[in-house]
Amino acid sequence: MGKLEPKIDPDLLAQAQAAGVEVEAVIEAALRAALRGADASAADARAARWAEENVEAIADYNRRIRERGLVGAEFRKW
C-alpha cells in the first residue's frame, strides 16, 4: 500500500490553520468516528444475519416461554 496523499481543499485547510484548528487531530477524530460507524454497520449486519439464521430456534424458545413461563418466575419480586 502506497503513501496516502489526501486531497483537501487548500482554502479550507488555510482557514482551519489560521483559526488555530489542530487539523491532524480533527482528521484523526473523523477517521475514528467513520471506522466506528463502519464497524457498527457490520455488527448490525451480523446481528441481522444471526437472527435470520436462528429464526426457528428463536420461535421455539418464545413458544416454550409462552407455554411454561420463565424459569425462576416464582421468585421474582417485581
MDTraj code that builds the backbone (N, CA, C; nanometers):
import mdtraj as md
import numpy as np

residues = "MET GLY LYS LEU GLU PRO LYS ILE ASP PRO ASP LEU LEU ALA GLN ALA GLN ALA ALA GLY VAL GLU VAL GLU ALA VAL ILE GLU ALA ALA LEU ARG ALA ALA LEU ARG GLY ALA ASP ALA SER ALA ALA ASP ALA ARG ALA ALA ARG TRP ALA GLU GLU ASN VAL GLU ALA ILE ALA ASP TYR ASN ARG ARG ILE ARG GLU ARG GLY LEU VAL GLY ALA GLU PHE ARG LYS TRP".split()
xyz = np.array([
    [0.0854, -0.1165, 0.0000],
    [0.0000, 0.0000, 0.0000],
    [0.0899, 0.1227, 0.0000],
    [0.0640, 0.2167, -0.0890],
    [0.1448, 0.3378, -0.1008],
    [0.1050, 0.4427, 0.0014],
    [0.1830, 0.5486, 0.0037],
    [0.1548, 0.6585, 0.0951],
    [0.0272, 0.7304, 0.0522],
    [-0.0579, 0.7566, 0.1485],
    [-0.1831, 0.8266, 0.1232],
    [-0.1561, 0.9751, 0.1066],
    [-0.2068, 1.0315, 0.0016],
    [-0.1944, 1.1746, -0.0217],
    [-0.3350, 1.2331, -0.0307],
    [-0.3916, 1.2698, 0.0851],
    [-0.5296, 1.3201, 0.0838],
    [-0.5416, 1.4506, 0.0070],
    [-0.6535, 1.4652, -0.0575],
    [-0.6847, 1.5869, -0.1316],
    [-0.7791, 1.6704, -0.0451],
    [-0.7245, 1.7749, 0.0138],
    [-0.8040, 1.8625, 0.0990],
    [-0.8101, 1.9989, 0.0332],
    [-0.9273, 2.0584, 0.0339],
    [-0.9464, 2.1916, -0.0228],
    [-0.8443, 2.2859, 0.0411],
    [-0.7524, 2.3409, -0.0373],
    [-0.6464, 2.4243, 0.0183],
    [-0.6986, 2.5477, 0.0925],
    [-0.8062, 2.6079, 0.0428],
    [-0.8634, 2.7247, 0.1106],
    [-0.9198, 2.6859, 0.2471],
    [-0.9882, 2.5734, 0.2505],
    [-1.0447, 2.5253, 0.3769],
    [-0.9328, 2.4940, 0.4757],
    [-0.8288, 2.4292, 0.4292],
    [-0.7148, 2.3974, 0.5137],
    [-0.6495, 2.5248, 0.5681],
    [-0.6325, 2.6246, 0.4829],
    [-0.5717, 2.7511, 0.5248],
    [-0.6593, 2.8204, 0.6291],
    [-0.7902, 2.8184, 0.6096],
    [-0.8822, 2.8792, 0.7064],
    [-0.8727, 2.8085, 0.8410],
    [-0.8694, 2.6770, 0.8368],
    [-0.8614, 2.5993, 0.9610],
    [-0.7310, 2.6292, 1.0342],
    [-0.6216, 2.6321, 0.9607],
    [-0.4923, 2.6600, 1.0227],
    [-0.4889, 2.8022, 1.0790],
    [-0.5438, 2.8968, 1.0060],
    [-0.5474, 3.0359, 1.0521],
    [-0.6320, 3.0502, 1.1784],
    [-0.7334, 2.9660, 1.1910],
    [-0.8207, 2.9711, 1.3075],
    [-0.7621, 2.8926, 1.4259],
    [-0.6471, 2.8308, 1.4047],
    [-0.5828, 2.7553, 1.5125],
    [-0.6366, 2.6155, 1.5316],
    [-0.7069, 2.5657, 1.4314],
    [-0.7611, 2.4307, 1.4397],
    [-0.6475, 2.3304, 1.4252],
    [-0.6448, 2.2309, 1.5126],
    [-0.5458, 2.1243, 1.5019],
    [-0.5960, 2.0256, 1.3966],
    [-0.5570, 2.0502, 1.2731],
    [-0.6102, 1.9760, 1.1594],
    [-0.5874, 1.8262, 1.1746],
    [-0.4684, 1.7863, 1.2154],
    [-0.4391, 1.6439, 1.2277],
    [-0.5307, 1.5775, 1.3304],
    [-0.5559, 1.6477, 1.4413],
    [-0.6430, 1.5922, 1.5450],
    [-0.7857, 1.5788, 1.4940],
    [-0.8311, 1.6779, 1.4182],
    [-0.9663, 1.6731, 1.3625],
    [-0.9787, 1.5573, 1.2635],
    [-0.8787, 1.5417, 1.1796],
    [-0.8813, 1.4330, 1.0808],
    [-0.8803, 1.2983, 1.1516],
    [-0.7942, 1.2843, 1.2523],
    [-0.7864, 1.1583, 1.3256],
    [-0.9199, 1.1261, 1.3927],
    [-0.9813, 1.2254, 1.4557],
    [-1.1102, 1.2038, 1.5211],
    [-1.2173, 1.1638, 1.4190],
    [-1.2158, 1.2286, 1.3039],
    [-1.3139, 1.1963, 1.2000],
    [-1.2933, 1.0549, 1.1473],
    [-1.1679, 1.0140, 1.1310],
    [-1.1401, 0.8779, 1.0854],
    [-1.1858, 0.7753, 1.1884],
    [-1.1605, 0.8026, 1.3162],
    [-1.2042, 0.7101, 1.4207],
    [-1.3576, 0.6987, 1.4216],
    [-1.4256, 0.8104, 1.4076],
    [-1.5720, 0.8089, 1.4049],
    [-1.6238, 0.7317, 1.2840],
    [-1.5606, 0.7518, 1.1695],
    [-1.6027, 0.6806, 1.0484],
    [-1.5821, 0.5304, 1.0635],
    [-1.4718, 0.4909, 1.1254],
    [-1.4453, 0.3487, 1.1456],
    [-1.5418, 0.2883, 1.2466],
    [-1.5766, 0.3640, 1.3506],
    [-1.6775, 0.3151, 1.4456],
    [-1.8094, 0.2932, 1.3745],
    [-1.8457, 0.3867, 1.2879],
    [-1.9703, 0.3733, 1.2126],
    [-1.9679, 0.2531, 1.1208],
    [-1.8545, 0.2297, 1.0573],
    [-1.8420, 0.1143, 0.9677],
    [-1.8518, -0.0140, 1.0474],
    [-1.7889, -0.0170, 1.1662],
    [-1.7941, -0.1358, 1.2497],
    [-1.9355, -0.1597, 1.3006],
    [-2.0061, -0.0516, 1.3352],
    [-2.1442, -0.0653, 1.3826],
    [-2.2325, -0.1217, 1.2720],
    [-2.2114, -0.0763, 1.1497],
    [-2.2896, -0.1279, 1.0377],
    [-2.2633, -0.2760, 1.0182],
    [-2.1371, -0.3160, 1.0306],
    [-2.1021, -0.4567, 1.0163],
    [-2.1637, -0.5379, 1.1291],
    [-2.1627, -0.4841, 1.2506],
    [-2.2218, -0.5544, 1.3650],
    [-2.3723, -0.5692, 1.3457],
    [-2.4381, -0.4647, 1.2955],
    [-2.5820, -0.4728, 1.2688],
    [-2.6108, -0.5799, 1.1650],
    [-2.5281, -0.5867, 1.0627],
    [-2.5463, -0.6874, 0.9577],
    [-2.5266, -0.8279, 1.0145],
    [-2.4246, -0.8452, 1.1005],
    [-2.4021, -0.9769, 1.1626],
    [-2.5201, -1.0159, 1.2507],
    [-2.5728, -0.9206, 1.3274],
    [-2.6859, -0.9491, 1.4153],
    [-2.8095, -0.9872, 1.3334],
    [-2.8344, -0.9164, 1.2262],
    [-2.9491, -0.9471, 1.1400],
    [-2.9339, -1.0853, 1.0770],
    [-2.8128, -1.1159, 1.0320],
    [-2.7863, -1.2467, 0.9715],
    [-2.8061, -1.3578, 1.0749],
    [-2.7561, -1.3354, 1.1992],
    [-2.7718, -1.4346, 1.3053],
    [-2.9203, -1.4579, 1.3338],
    [-2.9975, -1.3508, 1.3463],
    [-3.1403, -1.3635, 1.3744],
    [-3.2113, -1.4391, 1.2625],
    [-3.1714, -1.4122, 1.1394],
    [-3.2317, -1.4811, 1.0255],
    [-3.1961, -1.6299, 1.0268],
    [-3.0710, -1.6595, 1.0584],
    [-3.0257, -1.7990, 1.0611],
    [-3.0884, -1.8769, 1.1767],
    [-3.1296, -1.8082, 1.2812],
    [-3.1809, -1.8737, 1.4010],
    [-3.3287, -1.8489, 1.4252],
    [-3.4006, -1.8113, 1.3214],
    [-3.5414, -1.7744, 1.3359],
    [-3.6237, -1.8897, 1.3943],
    [-3.5947, -2.0130, 1.3551],
    [-3.6714, -2.1269, 1.4067],
    [-3.6440, -2.1487, 1.5555],
    [-3.5185, -2.1408, 1.5961],
    [-3.4833, -2.1594, 1.7371],
    [-3.5430, -2.0488, 1.8228],
    [-3.5422, -1.9266, 1.7729],
    [-3.5999, -1.8140, 1.8468],
    [-3.7499, -1.8332, 1.8639],
    [-3.8172, -1.8761, 1.7568],
    [-3.9617, -1.9007, 1.7641],
    [-3.9917, -2.0129, 1.8626],
    [-3.9102, -2.1192, 1.8625],
    [-3.9301, -2.2305, 1.9552],
    [-3.9106, -2.1840, 2.0998],
    [-3.8062, -2.1061, 2.1233],
    [-3.7811, -2.0531, 2.2576],
    [-3.8988, -1.9680, 2.3046],
    [-3.9457, -1.8783, 2.2200],
    [-4.0584, -1.7919, 2.2558],
    [-4.1840, -1.8733, 2.2842],
    [-4.2069, -1.9802, 2.2063],
    [-4.3226, -2.0681, 2.2281],
    [-4.3117, -2.1358, 2.3647],
    [-4.1923, -2.1873, 2.3980],
    [-4.1745, -2.2538, 2.5277],
    [-4.1960, -2.1566, 2.6433],
    [-4.1492, -2.0330, 2.6289],
    [-4.1689, -1.9338, 2.7353],
    [-4.3171, -1.9034, 2.7524],
    [-4.3904, -1.8904, 2.6412],
    [-4.5351, -1.8659, 2.6487],
    [-4.6055, -1.9816, 2.7193],
    [-4.5661, -2.1047, 2.6872],
    [-4.6319, -2.2220, 2.7436],
    [-4.5932, -2.2485, 2.8890],
    [-4.4653, -2.2351, 2.9216],
    [-4.4146, -2.2754, 3.0533],
    [-4.3788, -2.1593, 3.1446],
    [-4.3643, -2.0409, 3.0888],
    [-4.3198, -1.9266, 3.1679],
    [-4.1686, -1.9255, 3.1826],
    [-4.1187, -1.8233, 3.2483],
    [-3.9749, -1.8097, 3.2681],
    [-3.9284, -1.8928, 3.3861],
    [-3.8099, -1.9486, 3.3753],
    [-3.7500, -2.0221, 3.4854],
    [-3.7265, -1.9247, 3.6000],
    [-3.7695, -1.9638, 3.7191],
    [-3.7491, -1.8795, 3.8365],
    [-3.8499, -1.7675, 3.8504],
    [-3.9528, -1.7647, 3.7669],
    [-4.0507, -1.6560, 3.7727],
    [-4.1181, -1.6491, 3.9097],
    [-4.1295, -1.7635, 3.9771],
    [-4.1957, -1.7646, 4.1076],
    [-4.1149, -1.6913, 4.2149],
    [-3.9875, -1.6666, 4.1892],
    [-3.9025, -1.5967, 4.2847],
    [-3.8930, -1.4468, 4.2595],
    [-3.9545, -1.4000, 4.1565],
    [-3.9493, -1.2578, 4.1246],
    [-4.0223, -1.1748, 4.2277],
    [-3.9673, -1.0574, 4.2546],
    [-4.0298, -0.9630, 4.3480],
    [-4.0944, -0.8458, 4.2741],
    [-4.0853, -0.8421, 4.1430],
    [-4.1384, -0.7311, 4.0655],
    [-4.2502, -0.7737, 3.9772],
])
top = md.Topology()
chain = top.add_chain()
for i, resn in enumerate(residues, 1):
    res = top.add_residue(resn, chain, resSeq=i)
    for name in ("N", "CA", "C"):
        top.add_atom(name, md.element.get_by_symbol(name[0]), res)
traj = md.Trajectory(xyz[None], top)
